[in-house]
Amino acid sequence: MELPLETVALFALKLAYEREGESPILRDDPIMSDYEREVGLLVRRGDVEGIQFRVGHCVGLALEAIGGVDTPLGRELDRLSTVFSNARTMEELEAPVIALKDYLKEII
């Protein structure tokens, strides 16, 4: 579960902060290190709410970068984020995090 969560964060942060002509944001960038450490700990603890909070922050940055919920891309990202936020168990997080990852990959 950690890898899809890290990928969601990476793609969201790419949308939020990566600019054309600049160095790309990679998994080993300092911007990702705190996220990876914290999410790994949250996954091991099974802290669904903590995971949702961290992912929600990254997705919020991506949502802002694509123009918010008033854009077609934003509406779909918000819908997928809501499904993720409504999960109550670690097992319920799996399908929504994959959907978020796949969608963010498509729009970056």
OpenMM code with the backbone's topology and positions (N, CA, C; nanometers):
from openmm import Vec3, app, unit

residues = "MET GLU LEU PRO LEU GLU THR VAL ALA LEU PHE ALA LEU LYS LEU ALA TYR GLU ARG GLU GLY GLU SER PRO ILE LEU ARG ASP ASP PRO ILE MET SER ASP TYR GLU ARG GLU VAL GLY LEU LEU VAL ARG ARG GLY ASP VAL GLU GLY ILE GLN PHE ARG VAL GLY HIS CYS VAL GLY LEU ALA LEU GLU ALA ILE GLY GLY VAL ASP THR PRO LEU GLY ARG GLU LEU ASP ARG LEU SER THR VAL PHE SER ASN ALA ARG THR MET GLU GLU LEU GLU ALA PRO VAL ILE ALA LEU LYS ASP TYR LEU LYS GLU ILE ILE".split()
positions = [
    Vec3(0.0818, -0.1190, 0.0000),
    Vec3(0.0000, 0.0000, 0.0000),
    Vec3(0.0865, 0.1258, 0.0000),
    Vec3(0.2069, 0.1171, 0.0578),
    Vec3(0.2910, 0.2370, 0.0658),
    Vec3(0.3271, 0.2934, -0.0710),
    Vec3(0.3604, 0.2068, -0.1647),
    Vec3(0.4034, 0.2536, -0.2961),
    Vec3(0.2934, 0.3325, -0.3688),
    Vec3(0.1697, 0.2839, -0.3755),
    Vec3(0.0658, 0.3658, -0.4407),
    Vec3(0.0427, 0.4987, -0.3690),
    Vec3(0.0518, 0.4991, -0.2368),
    Vec3(0.0346, 0.6243, -0.1624),
    Vec3(0.1471, 0.7226, -0.1948),
    Vec3(0.2691, 0.6724, -0.2006),
    Vec3(0.3816, 0.7583, -0.2365),
    Vec3(0.3679, 0.8095, -0.3791),
    Vec3(0.3180, 0.7258, -0.4676),
    Vec3(0.3007, 0.7665, -0.6066),
    Vec3(0.1942, 0.8745, -0.6188),
    Vec3(0.0853, 0.8619, -0.5434),
    Vec3(-0.0175, 0.9668, -0.5422),
    Vec3(0.0449, 1.0987, -0.4994),
    Vec3(0.1234, 1.0953, -0.3927),
    Vec3(0.1875, 1.2182, -0.3451),
    Vec3(0.2830, 1.2739, -0.4494),
    Vec3(0.3634, 1.1883, -0.5086),
    Vec3(0.4591, 1.2332, -0.6091),
    Vec3(0.3885, 1.3005, -0.7259),
    Vec3(0.2865, 1.2371, -0.7800),
    Vec3(0.2153, 1.2949, -0.8938),
    Vec3(0.1431, 1.4242, -0.8547),
    Vec3(0.0857, 1.4272, -0.7351),
    Vec3(0.0174, 1.5485, -0.6892),
    Vec3(0.1167, 1.6631, -0.6739),
    Vec3(0.2326, 1.6344, -0.6157),
    Vec3(0.3333, 1.7388, -0.5967),
    Vec3(0.3928, 1.7834, -0.7297),
    Vec3(0.4022, 1.6929, -0.8243),
    Vec3(0.4472, 1.7310, -0.9587),
    Vec3(0.3500, 1.8323, -1.0188),
    Vec3(0.2203, 1.8055, -1.0055),
    Vec3(0.1203, 1.8996, -1.0575),
    Vec3(0.1302, 2.0348, -0.9874),
    Vec3(0.1528, 2.0303, -0.8580),
    Vec3(0.1525, 2.1534, -0.7787),
    Vec3(0.2794, 2.2363, -0.7962),
    Vec3(0.3940, 2.1700, -0.8051),
    Vec3(0.5199, 2.2447, -0.7961),
    Vec3(0.6127, 2.2354, -0.9168),
    Vec3(0.5995, 2.1326, -0.9976),
    Vec3(0.6929, 2.1154, -1.1083),
    Vec3(0.6580, 2.2107, -1.2219),
    Vec3(0.7558, 2.2812, -1.2705),
    Vec3(0.7357, 2.3763, -1.3797),
    Vec3(0.8150, 2.3326, -1.5011),
    Vec3(0.7609, 2.3618, -1.6172),
    Vec3(0.8274, 2.3257, -1.7414),
    Vec3(0.9648, 2.3909, -1.7478),
    Vec3(1.0628, 2.3141, -1.7892),
    Vec3(1.1987, 2.3648, -1.8013),
    Vec3(1.2805, 2.3523, -1.6748),
    Vec3(1.2174, 2.3133, -1.5631),
    Vec3(1.2896, 2.2942, -1.4373),
    Vec3(1.3153, 2.1460, -1.4165),
    Vec3(1.4006, 2.1154, -1.3214),
    Vec3(1.4266, 1.9755, -1.2888),
    Vec3(1.2991, 1.9101, -1.2381),
    Vec3(1.2728, 1.7880, -1.2811),
    Vec3(1.1516, 1.7203, -1.2352),
    Vec3(1.1618, 1.6791, -1.0890),
    Vec3(1.0484, 1.6722, -1.0239),
    Vec3(1.0431, 1.6218, -0.8869),
    Vec3(1.0482, 1.4698, -0.8952),
    Vec3(1.1394, 1.4106, -0.8197),
    Vec3(1.1589, 1.2659, -0.8202),
    Vec3(1.1313, 1.2099, -0.6810),
    Vec3(1.1184, 1.0785, -0.6726),
    Vec3(1.0900, 1.0144, -0.5436),
    Vec3(1.1938, 1.0470, -0.4364),
    Vec3(1.3200, 1.0652, -0.4749),
    Vec3(1.4237, 1.0886, -0.3749),
    Vec3(1.4458, 1.2364, -0.3448),
    Vec3(1.3589, 1.3233, -0.3941),
    Vec3(1.3688, 1.4656, -0.3627),
    Vec3(1.3357, 1.4903, -0.2160),
    Vec3(1.3957, 1.5924, -0.1571),
    Vec3(1.3656, 1.6256, -0.0170),
    Vec3(1.2171, 1.6518, 0.0074),
    Vec3(1.1465, 1.7024, -0.0932),
    Vec3(1.0039, 1.7312, -0.0776),
    Vec3(0.9250, 1.6037, -0.0478),
    Vec3(0.9780, 1.4883, -0.0882),
    Vec3(0.9095, 1.3610, -0.0683),
    Vec3(0.9534, 1.2875, 0.0587),
    Vec3(1.0696, 1.3185, 0.1130),
    Vec3(1.1256, 1.2371, 0.2211),
    Vec3(1.0370, 1.2339, 0.3456),
    Vec3(0.9892, 1.3473, 0.3907),
    Vec3(0.9031, 1.3493, 0.5096),
    Vec3(0.7736, 1.2738, 0.4839),
    Vec3(0.7170, 1.2936, 0.3658),
    Vec3(0.5928, 1.2257, 0.3313),
    Vec3(0.6126, 1.0739, 0.3345),
    Vec3(0.7179, 1.0252, 0.2711),
    Vec3(0.7425, 0.8811, 0.2647),
    Vec3(0.7593, 0.8212, 0.4042),
    Vec3(0.8343, 0.8894, 0.4888),
    Vec3(0.8565, 0.8404, 0.6246),
    Vec3(0.7257, 0.8354, 0.7027),
    Vec3(0.6504, 0.9437, 0.6966),
    Vec3(0.5269, 0.9518, 0.7738),
    Vec3(0.4217, 0.8542, 0.7229),
    Vec3(0.4052, 0.8447, 0.5921),
    Vec3(0.3050, 0.7531, 0.5378),
    Vec3(0.3418, 0.6087, 0.5674),
    Vec3(0.4694, 0.5755, 0.5592),
    Vec3(0.5122, 0.4400, 0.5940),
    Vec3(0.4747, 0.4038, 0.7360),
    Vec3(0.4956, 0.4953, 0.8270),
    Vec3(0.4590, 0.4743, 0.9668),
    Vec3(0.3078, 0.4615, 0.9819),
    Vec3(0.2331, 0.5475, 0.9143),
    Vec3(0.0868, 0.5421, 0.9227),
    Vec3(0.0320, 0.4115, 0.8670),
    Vec3(0.0912, 0.3627, 0.7591),
    Vec3(0.0473, 0.2345, 0.7016),
    Vec3(0.0751, 0.1212, 0.7994),
    Vec3(0.1938, 0.1196, 0.8580),
    Vec3(0.2265, 0.0134, 0.9546),
    Vec3(0.1340, 0.0171, 1.0749),
    Vec3(0.0905, 0.1346, 1.1151),
    Vec3(-0.0029, 0.1482, 1.2277),
    Vec3(-0.1476, 0.1208, 1.1875),
    Vec3(-0.1752, 0.1229, 1.0579),
    Vec3(-0.3125, 0.1071, 1.0108),
    Vec3(-0.3971, 0.2303, 1.0373),
    Vec3(-0.3342, 0.3473, 1.0406),
    Vec3(-0.3998, 0.4740, 1.0716),
    Vec3(-0.4670, 0.5317, 0.9461),
    Vec3(-0.5899, 0.4884, 0.9220),
    Vec3(-0.6630, 0.5288, 0.8022),
    Vec3(-0.6823, 0.6805, 0.7981),
    Vec3(-0.7241, 0.7387, 0.9084),
    Vec3(-0.7470, 0.8839, 0.9120),
    Vec3(-0.6192, 0.9629, 0.8873),
    Vec3(-0.5084, 0.9176, 0.9431),
    Vec3(-0.3801, 0.9846, 0.9208),
    Vec3(-0.3380, 0.9780, 0.7752),
    Vec3(-0.3572, 0.8615, 0.7145),
    Vec3(-0.3247, 0.8448, 0.5725),
    Vec3(-0.4128, 0.9362, 0.4887),
    Vec3(-0.5405, 0.9385, 0.5190),
    Vec3(-0.6329, 1.0230, 0.4431),
    Vec3(-0.5966, 1.1706, 0.4569),
    Vec3(-0.5526, 1.2119, 0.5743),
    Vec3(-0.5129, 1.3510, 0.5951),
    Vec3(-0.3931, 1.3865, 0.5084),
    Vec3(-0.2902, 1.3002, 0.5104),
    Vec3(-0.1679, 1.3282, 0.4329),
    Vec3(-0.1962, 1.3272, 0.2828),
    Vec3(-0.2708, 1.2291, 0.2357),
    Vec3(-0.3052, 1.2226, 0.0942),
    Vec3(-0.3943, 1.3405, 0.0572),
    Vec3(-0.4877, 1.3734, 0.1446),
    Vec3(-0.5772, 1.4865, 0.1196),
    Vec3(-0.5012, 1.6166, 0.1020),
    Vec3(-0.3957, 1.6355, 0.1791),
    Vec3(-0.3137, 1.7563, 0.1658),
    Vec3(-0.2498, 1.7618, 0.0273),
    Vec3(-0.1902, 1.6512, -0.0148),
    Vec3(-0.1251, 1.6478, -0.1472),
    Vec3(-0.2257, 1.6645, -0.2599),
    Vec3(-0.3381, 1.5963, -0.2490),
    Vec3(-0.4406, 1.6073, -0.3526),
    Vec3(-0.4972, 1.7489, -0.3553),
    Vec3(-0.5089, 1.8117, -0.2409),
    Vec3(-0.5546, 1.9511, -0.2358),
    Vec3(-0.4612, 2.0449, -0.3115),
    Vec3(-0.3308, 2.0223, -0.2983),
    Vec3(-0.2333, 2.1023, -0.3729),
    Vec3(-0.2490, 2.0806, -0.5230),
    Vec3(-0.2680, 1.9544, -0.5621),
    Vec3(-0.2873, 1.9225, -0.7041),
    Vec3(-0.4160, 1.9842, -0.7558),
    Vec3(-0.5205, 1.9769, -0.6769),
    Vec3(-0.6498, 2.0325, -0.7155),
    Vec3(-0.6394, 2.1826, -0.7392),
    Vec3(-0.5692, 2.2496, -0.6512),
    Vec3(-0.5474, 2.3936, -0.6676),
    Vec3(-0.4681, 2.4226, -0.7954),
    Vec3(-0.3683, 2.3382, -0.8228),
    Vec3(-0.2831, 2.3591, -0.9402),
    Vec3(-0.3588, 2.3425, -1.0716),
    Vec3(-0.4634, 2.2609, -1.0714),
    Vec3(-0.5386, 2.2397, -1.1958),
    Vec3(-0.6646, 2.3247, -1.2042),
    Vec3(-0.6779, 2.4200, -1.1132),
    Vec3(-0.7882, 2.5149, -1.1234),
    Vec3(-0.9067, 2.4887, -1.0337),
    Vec3(-0.8968, 2.3953, -0.9435),
    Vec3(-1.0031, 2.3704, -0.8476),
    Vec3(-1.1144, 2.2826, -0.9015),
    Vec3(-1.2206, 2.2711, -0.8218),
    Vec3(-1.3317, 2.1818, -0.8557),
    Vec3(-1.4221, 2.2368, -0.9651),
    Vec3(-1.3970, 2.3578, -1.0105),
    Vec3(-1.4784, 2.4160, -1.1174),
    Vec3(-1.4300, 2.3773, -1.2563),
    Vec3(-1.3234, 2.2992, -1.2632),
    Vec3(-1.2725, 2.2530, -1.3931),
    Vec3(-1.3076, 2.1052, -1.4094),
    Vec3(-1.3156, 2.0570, -1.5319),
    Vec3(-1.3442, 1.9138, -1.5511),
    Vec3(-1.2420, 1.8230, -1.4818),
    Vec3(-1.1133, 1.8551, -1.4942),
    Vec3(-1.0106, 1.7745, -1.4271),
    Vec3(-1.0275, 1.7807, -1.2760),
    Vec3(-1.0581, 1.8982, -1.2267),
    Vec3(-1.0754, 1.9172, -1.0833),
    Vec3(-1.1952, 1.8438, -1.0269),
    Vec3(-1.3044, 1.8436, -1.1003),
    Vec3(-1.4235, 1.7725, -1.0538),
    Vec3(-1.3966, 1.6224, -1.0394),
    Vec3(-1.3278, 1.5659, -1.1369),
    Vec3(-1.2975, 1.4226, -1.1302),
    Vec3(-1.1985, 1.3938, -1.0176),
    Vec3(-1.0978, 1.4768, -1.0022),
    Vec3(-1.0019, 1.4576, -0.8934),
    Vec3(-1.0723, 1.4692, -0.7585),
    Vec3(-1.1612, 1.5644, -0.7451),
    Vec3(-1.2374, 1.5809, -0.6209),
    Vec3(-1.3254, 1.4585, -0.5954),
    Vec3(-1.3877, 1.4065, -0.6999),
    Vec3(-1.4727, 1.2877, -0.6844),
    Vec3(-1.3904, 1.1691, -0.6354),
    Vec3(-1.2746, 1.1472, -0.6970),
    Vec3(-1.1882, 1.0359, -0.6574),
    Vec3(-1.1352, 1.0546, -0.5155),
    Vec3(-1.1041, 1.1777, -0.4816),
    Vec3(-1.0557, 1.2087, -0.3476),
    Vec3(-1.1640, 1.1834, -0.2429),
    Vec3(-1.2872, 1.2141, -0.2773),
    Vec3(-1.3990, 1.1908, -0.1849),
    Vec3(-1.4177, 1.0420, -0.1596),
    Vec3(-1.4091, 0.9611, -0.2640),
    Vec3(-1.4201, 0.8157, -0.2476),
    Vec3(-1.3090, 0.7668, -0.1548),
    Vec3(-1.1868, 0.8163, -0.1756),
    Vec3(-1.0736, 0.7796, -0.0902),
    Vec3(-1.0999, 0.8211, 0.0546),
    Vec3(-1.1521, 0.9413, 0.0738),
    Vec3(-1.1775, 0.9938, 0.2079),
    Vec3(-1.2888, 0.9202, 0.2808),
    Vec3(-1.3771, 0.8560, 0.2070),
    Vec3(-1.4889, 0.7840, 0.2689),
    Vec3(-1.4530, 0.6433, 0.3138),
    Vec3(-1.3353, 0.5947, 0.2786),
    Vec3(-1.2920, 0.4613, 0.3205),
    Vec3(-1.2737, 0.4598, 0.4719),
    Vec3(-1.3063, 0.3494, 0.5340),
    Vec3(-1.2953, 0.3380, 0.6799),
    Vec3(-1.1921, 0.2349, 0.7252),
    Vec3(-1.1452, 0.1501, 0.6337),
    Vec3(-1.0458, 0.0487, 0.6698),
    Vec3(-0.9307, 0.0540, 0.5700),
    Vec3(-0.8213, -0.0086, 0.6064),
    Vec3(-0.7057, -0.0140, 0.5167),
    Vec3(-0.7429, -0.0854, 0.3869),
    Vec3(-0.8234, -0.1894, 0.3971),
    Vec3(-0.8641, -0.2627, 0.2783),
    Vec3(-0.9479, -0.1748, 0.1853),
    Vec3(-1.0330, -0.0914, 0.2434),
    Vec3(-1.1176, -0.0020, 0.1636),
    Vec3(-1.0374, 0.1090, 0.0968),
    Vec3(-0.9171, 0.1362, 0.1439),
    Vec3(-0.8320, 0.2399, 0.0840),
    Vec3(-0.7669, 0.1938, -0.0462),
    Vec3(-0.7512, 0.0641, -0.0621),
    Vec3(-0.6715, 0.0127, -0.1735),
    Vec3(-0.7240, 0.0526, -0.3114),
    Vec3(-0.8480, 0.0252, -0.3416),
    Vec3(-0.9013, 0.0577, -0.4743),
    Vec3(-0.9042, 0.2084, -0.4999),
    Vec3(-0.9492, 0.2904, -0.4039),
    Vec3(-0.9489, 0.4348, -0.4291),
    Vec3(-0.8095, 0.4948, -0.4476),
    Vec3(-0.7086, 0.4435, -0.3772),
    Vec3(-0.5738, 0.4991, -0.3935),
    Vec3(-0.5184, 0.4629, -0.5312),
    Vec3(-0.5514, 0.3457, -0.5802),
    Vec3(-0.5086, 0.3075, -0.7151),
    Vec3(-0.5778, 0.3973, -0.8180),
    Vec3(-0.7059, 0.4243, -0.7979),
    Vec3(-0.7792, 0.5122, -0.8901),
    Vec3(-0.7195, 0.6530, -0.8888),
    Vec3(-0.6870, 0.7053, -0.7702),
    Vec3(-0.6228, 0.8374, -0.7601),
    Vec3(-0.4886, 0.8379, -0.8315),
    Vec3(-0.4091, 0.7354, -0.8066),
    Vec3(-0.2766, 0.7254, -0.8703),
    Vec3(-0.2880, 0.7247, -1.0219),
    Vec3(-0.3767, 0.6411, -1.0711),
    Vec3(-0.3936, 0.6302, -1.2167),
    Vec3(-0.4428, 0.7614, -1.2781),
    Vec3(-0.5344, 0.8273, -1.2106),
    Vec3(-0.5878, 0.9537, -1.2633),
    Vec3(-0.4790, 1.0622, -1.2632),
    Vec3(-0.4079, 1.0749, -1.1525),
    Vec3(-0.3018, 1.1755, -1.1453),
    Vec3(-0.1930, 1.1484, -1.2490),
    Vec3(-0.1634, 1.0211, -1.2705),
    Vec3(-0.0630, 0.9867, -1.3720),
    Vec3(-0.1087, 1.0339, -1.5094),
    Vec3(-0.2348, 1.0187, -1.5371),
    Vec3(-0.2891, 1.0596, -1.6674),
    Vec3(-0.2853, 1.2111, -1.6889),
    Vec3(-0.3029, 1.2869, -1.5821),
    Vec3(-0.3139, 1.4327, -1.6024),
    Vec3(-0.1830, 1.5089, -1.5826),
    Vec3(-0.0754, 1.4399, -1.5350),
    Vec3(0.0496, 1.5142, -1.5217),
    Vec3(0.1233, 1.5251, -1.6522),
] * unit.nanometer
topology = app.Topology()
chain = topology.addChain("A")
for resn in residues:
    res = topology.addResidue(resn, chain)
    for name in ("N", "CA", "C"):
        topology.addAtom(name, app.Element.getBySymbol(name[0]), res)
